[in-house]
């Protein structure tokens, strides 16, 4: 088989995952440098199959494609996607939108902020500065509408999920889990380590496109003070501590 | 021509074909679990087969007609009665002003579908009126709420476009028979190769049982422990019917309200017809999984759609 220039080190695989769905498997490890390739694959799927692609779901290293099985067979879709992938070029960086997310970092809304600082033997301010220092990639949306899985958080800040997830994490909470970071679009259960809160709305059913983030976008957090957070319409109700069984 | 909800049971939801083209935003599919039954209920009235209807689980629902209304019912036999008269699923009927339609309890199957002329009036949210509780989308209020006492169901059309008779064989054959193993077709794929040979043998040669933990997100099967060389994978998109195996070795079939991406290894995915049949099973139902090729699954799916295009 001819080696094609999909990715430097490996060949994209196209696998069957359901009677009407294929997965394009581009990489085997998570890396921000992979996102331009993943986005390119998404674009290639849309360009190739057009309205015959019912769902195109990128996630870290893969793209799930659900086809219109009434009008297209899995074999034909696979054939056309294989040809499209053979010509794949990564999308130039800058194709995803860049978002600045103002965050009020505070113990009252981010109870794990002092705990991580304590573990690293640095000040909370330094943790904040380090969380804000990086422009993160949105690897995938999932868990809830508009919830973006972002990374990669610098290795030292990486913190495993809480042993017991909270029943109720406030909407807008900014958290980290291992080397990923995310914002809870709505109040929900959750096990991420909370650092602060944003007033930015991540999901709006009435907004064009519905979500603030799209997979492949890039996100930078900016620390703001309490009064600015309030001026943005932020809710300063402290994150309730829950009894841990 | 409206129906008023007088009593509710465990769960009654507005459902249609679900949300499409929004999975990459983290929004789930939703929609009728037994899409075949919803399709038949709609077809009986000449509606689009994915028009909005009511998915009634277990029973306990009572509706009162505020004017004469033509309705159709398909799916489980929940001992529906109009003023004490039994209404079998698979037919249309007229509910006269003041009459009550009551769903008592399951005699066969678990979910039944009620169609109104033209569908049900509700504002679509992201292209669908399907109620998804977890996301707070759809339903009569747009916030995903299930039916509650006092809700009013309004048909989208003044009159039914058709009043058809269903082919008898097509109506009830999909319902499970208590105690008899239900055979479900699984299209192999995803991480199937990472499961041990003995595990794969067990998948297809064991009788599984549907667990109590079975809902619109996922249905757990109980049986021999399966082992996979992968404990977890990088989260990836999940199709309908995906059969994932978490570290406890017990499969979970992911249904309409599943999360959009997930990180457990999978054996493949059930066909949509098999998902519909699974939705009719009570906990404890014996289940056997059998391999089906994607080509055959497609032929069966197209054959189902063809039944409705006549």
Interface residues (C-beta under 8 A of the other chain):
Chain A: X15 X16 X17 X18 X19 X20 X21 X23 X28 X29 X30 X54 X55 X56 X57 X58 X59 X60 X61 X62 X63 X64 X66 X69 X70 X73 X74 X75 X140 X141 X142 X143 X144 X145 X146 X147 X149 X186 X203 X205 X210 X211 X214 X215
Chain B: X20 X21 X22 X23 X24 X25 X26 X27 X125 X126 X134 X135 X136 X137 X187 X188 X189 X190 X234 X235 X236 X237 X238 X239 X240 X241 X242 X259 X260 X261 X262 X266 X268 X269 X271 X272 X292 X294 X295 X297 X298 X301 X302 X305
